[in-house]
């Protein structure tokens, strides 16, 4: 696995790489992850395994390449290009049957180089619709320049890969503009249901009591949970718009924001301006295991993002047994496919708030949606998705060997 993003960097690519790698190891495969080194990586002495990931991939299965920070994003780093031959030596020792590339930049270049010199097939997962993000990273750049750069980067990625994977139909449709002759495999990232599942009442009560000691504001309140990156690109302002409408009718709720990001201070300031300080709790980033417990003590999961490629947190919530109210765009739309496991709404504060209130007011509706959420979430488990990835690998290797044989003749 070659990726320009991995733990302790928190994002969907890191989750996908770690989740699939852990599942493949569980199936009996050997996996090696190539990623940039981060200051919080194990060799720095400041790495906390639980804080970084769920511990599914042993550190000895990871090669962290010396890296430099990216000026346009404080959280990200890029591998040093002159480490190419050092990486290629590590790959020659490991000698994989297939190389899976999860990004488009320097570490991806390493992967394609290693595949070429060792005659190994490559699979590329197109995770990120960069058109949704680049204006946030480089707001001062002219849009037409950004579009040209993105076209070159993404078209090159499609051209170089032997086979392509996309996580949902939206990205598959977007990829068609590059007129690639390769038909993409559709493969969402699965969720580990050994981590995300409903806890019993005693466990929930014990965990809730521990949370209330840290956040007394939770006492006697129903939790409306948001988990994810706190940034304007996630449409978090919608939460601030719906909050007064919901609190006016149901004053026994509190909004728990489980995540961090560049706009967390902005959101806190807006809460103060709107007089909502007592109705919001900001926990910061929460690792998988405690987050799974937070889902279970929450009443509803609210997810306003319009830029998701997969919307995996909605499935985490469903597997934990709580309904979801989410804006139905991009990856979230492809995951929920309507009102499965909750309600999918347009980006409209009145409709979104109305659906949340429906669940808060109608216990029968709530129970029906909670059962629906759990059943629907089970369709998206990692056990199912990892076996599909295993078959993609097997078929890709066979196709590649056949193509090589035909070229020899």
Buried (B, 14 or more C-beta within 10 A) or exposed (E): BBBBBBBBBBBBBBBBBBBBBBBBBEEEBEBBBBBBBBEBBBEEEEBEEEBBBBBBBEBEBBBBBEBEBBEEBEBBBBBBEEBBEEBBEBBEEBEBEBBBBBBBBBBBBBBBBBBEEEEBBBBBBBBBBBBBBBBBBBEEEEEEEBEEBBEEEBBBBBEBBBBBBBBBEBBBEBBEEBEBEBEBBBBBBBBBBEBBBBBEEEEBEEBBEEBBEEBEBBEEBBBBBBBBBBBEBBBBBBBBBBBBBBBEEBEEBBBBBBBBBBBBEBBBEBBEEBEBEEBBBBBEBBBBEBBBBBBBBBBBBBBBBBBBBBBBBBBBBBBBBBBBBBBBBBBBBBBBEEBBBBBBBEBEBEBBBBBBBBBBEEEEBBEEBBEBBBEBBBEBBBBBBBEBBBEBBEEBBEEBEEEEEEEEE
